[in-house]
Amino acid sequence: MTIKLKKGIKELVAEAEAEVTTIATEDAISRHGDDDLVFVDIRDVRELERDGTIPNAEHAPRGMLEFWFDPESPYHKEKFTDENKTYVLFCAAAWRSALATKTLQDMGFPNIVHFAEGFGGWKKAGGPIDETKKKQ
């Protein structure tokens, strides 16, 4: 028997995308290195080891994101609470990052965005790649 979902992933992502700020991949690439931006890779560590990441991106796996951002969480990371920074989330294809951006906005974080096409689009557009985390 197949479960009848109220909403599938397509609907959830579409709803999130309607409420969050999405910047173009080219804009993300051109603004990479700006002092007021922090790129946050929410992919699984195995994806970083396989594909690399964006240079100087912080890693916050999707499963820990809310815990690391929340100042009241026992797992909180100080690097994710600078009110003067805009946090640019990304994943492989911009689906997880849309959902994660929406969740952090719902928590009250005002400076959260993600970029279109995810890391796959970044690579395709010629954005810089840090391969130091890749397993050889």
C-alpha positions, 0 to 999 in steps of 0.5 A: 500500500502506498502512502498518500501524501498531503504534500510531496517534495515538489510542493514543499520546495515550491512553497519554500521558494515562494517565500525565500530569497534566491540569488542567481548562481552568477550573482553568488559567484561574483559576490564570492569573497565579499566580507558580508557573505558567509557561504554555508554548505549544507550537503552531507560530508560524503558529498564534500569528500566526493565533489569538493565545495566552495572555497571558504564555505562553512559546513553545516550539515542539513541535519544539524543546521537548526541546532548550530544556528540556534543560540539556545541550542547546546550544539550552537556554533558562534560562527552562525550568529553574526547579524552583519553577515548574510548567510548563503546556503547551498546544497547540490541542486538548491532543493535542500537549501530552499527548505533550509532557508525557509526553516531558518527564516521561520526561526527568525534569522533575517539574513538567510538566502540561497542560490539557484541551481546549487553546487551543481550549477556553481560548478557548471558556471565555472565557480571556484572549487575547493577540492581539499576536502575530497577523498583521494 
